[in-house]
Amino acid sequence: MVAQTEVSPDGQKENKTKKTEEAVKATEEVKVESPKVETKVKIVKPSREVAIVNGFSLGISTKHSSHIGKMIYTKPIDRAIEMLELVLKKKMAVPMTALEIPHKKRSLLPGLVGGAGRFPANASKEIIHLLKQLKANCESGNVENPVITLFVANIASRPFRKDRTRAKRTHIHIEARDKTKLVKKKK
C-alpha cells in the first residue's frame, strides 16, 4: 500500500491510502474463493475465584503482622487500607491481647472496644503495600467485591546483623475472594 497526502478544498490535509495493483488482485482472489461470513468475537477475561499476594522475608514483626491480620480479616480491601492508614496516623490502635502488652488492661482509645492496642507503623506500611498489590490482582483477575479471606504471617529465616544479633523477618500470605460467592460454614 502507498500512502499519499492530499489537500482538500478547505485547506486541510487528508491522508488517503492507495492500494497497489497486486494488493487489489490478492483481495479479489480471496473474496472469490471464500464466502463472506461476518462473525463477531467478544473476548471475555476468565474470572478467578481467588486473588493472592505473597510477601517474602519482610523486615517486620511477626507478632504485629498477625494482630494486623486479625484486625483486617473479613474486611474489604479498601476498608483494610483505610484502617491501616488510621493506624499510621495514630487514630486507631491495632488490638492486642494483654499477654503482648503488659499492665494495660483497658483500650488506648475510647472507640476501641476490648483490650489494649498498639500502633505498629512498619508492619502497617508493608501490609498496605501488599494490600494495594492484592487490589490490583483482584482487578486483573475479575474478582468482584473482594474480601480478605485468609491472612497468614509466618516467621522467616532471621539473618545475623553486624553485632551478631538476629533481624526480624516475616512471610505474609493474603487471599481475597468474592464476597457474594463465599459459602458460609455450618455450625
N, C-alpha and C positions, 0 to 999 in steps of 0.2 A: 504494500500500500504506500501511496505517496501523499504526504500532507501538503496542502497549499493554503496560503492566506489570501483572502480576497477582501476588498474594501466594499462595503455596502453603500447605497446611496446616502445613508445618514452619516457616513464618515467613520463608522465603527468597523473594526476589523473582525472578520469571521473566519474561523478555521473550518475548512472542508476537506474531507479525505476522498481521494480518488483511488479506486481500485485499479490495479494493473489488469491487463487482459488475461494474464494467467490466473489470477485470483478469481476473476469473473467466471472463467471456464471451469475452474475447480468447484466453485459453489454451484454452478448449474448442473454439473455432473452429480453432485451429492443430492441435489433436490430431486433429480430424476430417479435415482436409484432407491432412495428411502422415502416412504410415505411420511407426510407431515403429521407428527404427533406431538402435541404440547402436553408436557407434564410439569407440574409444579411440585417441587420437593421442599418441604419445610423441615429445617434442621432443628431438632429439639435436643437440648442437653439432657443427658440422663441424670435424674435426681438421685442423690445418695441419701442413705438413711442417717449417716453419722459424719460429722466433721471432727478431725483430730488434730491436735497440735502437741508437740513434744519439746521440752526444754532440757538439754543435757548439760550436766555439770555446771549449773548456775551457782554463782557465788553468793548464795543467800541461805538463811537459816531454814533447816527442815522443819523445825517446830513452828516457826512463824508461817511458813508456807502451808502446813497442814491446817492451822487455825484459820488462815485466809480461805482455804478450800472449803472448810465447814461453813464459813460465812457466805460464800457466793454459790454454794451448791443449790441447785434447782432455781437459780435466778436467770433471767435473760442476760445475754452478753452485754448489752448496752447498760443495763442496770448494775451489773457487776463492775463495769469500768467506772461508772459514776460513784459507786460505793468506795472503790479503792482510791479514787481521786479525793474523796472526802477524808479518807484516812491520811493521805499525804498532806492535806491542809489542816489536819488535827481537828476536824469537825466531827468525826465518827471514829470510835475505837473498835478494834478487832477483839471480839470477846474471847477470853482465855479462862481456863479453869483456875481455881485457887492454887493448884499444885505448881503452875508455871509462874504465878505472881504471888509471892508470899506476903502475908499481913494485909492483904487488900480484899475484903470480902464484899464490898459494895462496888457499884459501877462507877466509872470515871465520869460519865456524862449522864444527865438526867434522862435523856431519851433512850439510853441503852438499858434494856431490862436484863437482869441476870448478873453474873459475876463480874470480876474485874476485866479490864481490857488494856491493850497497848496499841501503839501506832508504829508498826513495822514499816519504815519508809523504803528500805532497799528491796525487801520482798514485794512490796506493793508495786514499785516501779517495774520490776521484772515481770510480774504477773500481768500488769496492764499491757505490757509489750506482747506477751503471749496471747492475751485475750483479743487484741487487735488482729493478730495473725489468725486466730480462730474465727473471728468475724469474717475476714477475707476468705478463708477456706469455706465457710458456710455459703457465702455469696457465689463462689465459683462452683460449688457442689450442689447448688439449688436447694439448700436446706432452709425451708421457710420457718419462721418463728423459732429460732434456735434457743434452746435452754441447756444450761450446763448440767449434764447427767453423770459425769464422772470426773473427779479431781483426785489425782494420786501424787503424793510427794514422797519420794524415797531418798535415802541417804546415798550419796555418790562417793566415789573414791576421794579421799582427803589428802591432797598433796602437802608436802612439807614446805615451810617458808624458810627464810634465811636463818632465823633463830631457832630452828628445829621445832617450831610449833605447827600444828595442823590447821589448814584453812577449811572453811565451811564450803561444802558443795552439796547440791541437791538436784535430783532428776525430777521433772514435773511432767505429768501426762494429763491432758484435759480433753474431754469429749463433749460434744454438743449434739443434740438430736432435736427433731421437730417436736414441738410441744403437743400438737394435735395428734401425732402418731404414737405417742407414748402409751404403753399398756400399763395400767395400774396393777400393782401386785395385790393379790387377795390376801387378807389377813387370816 
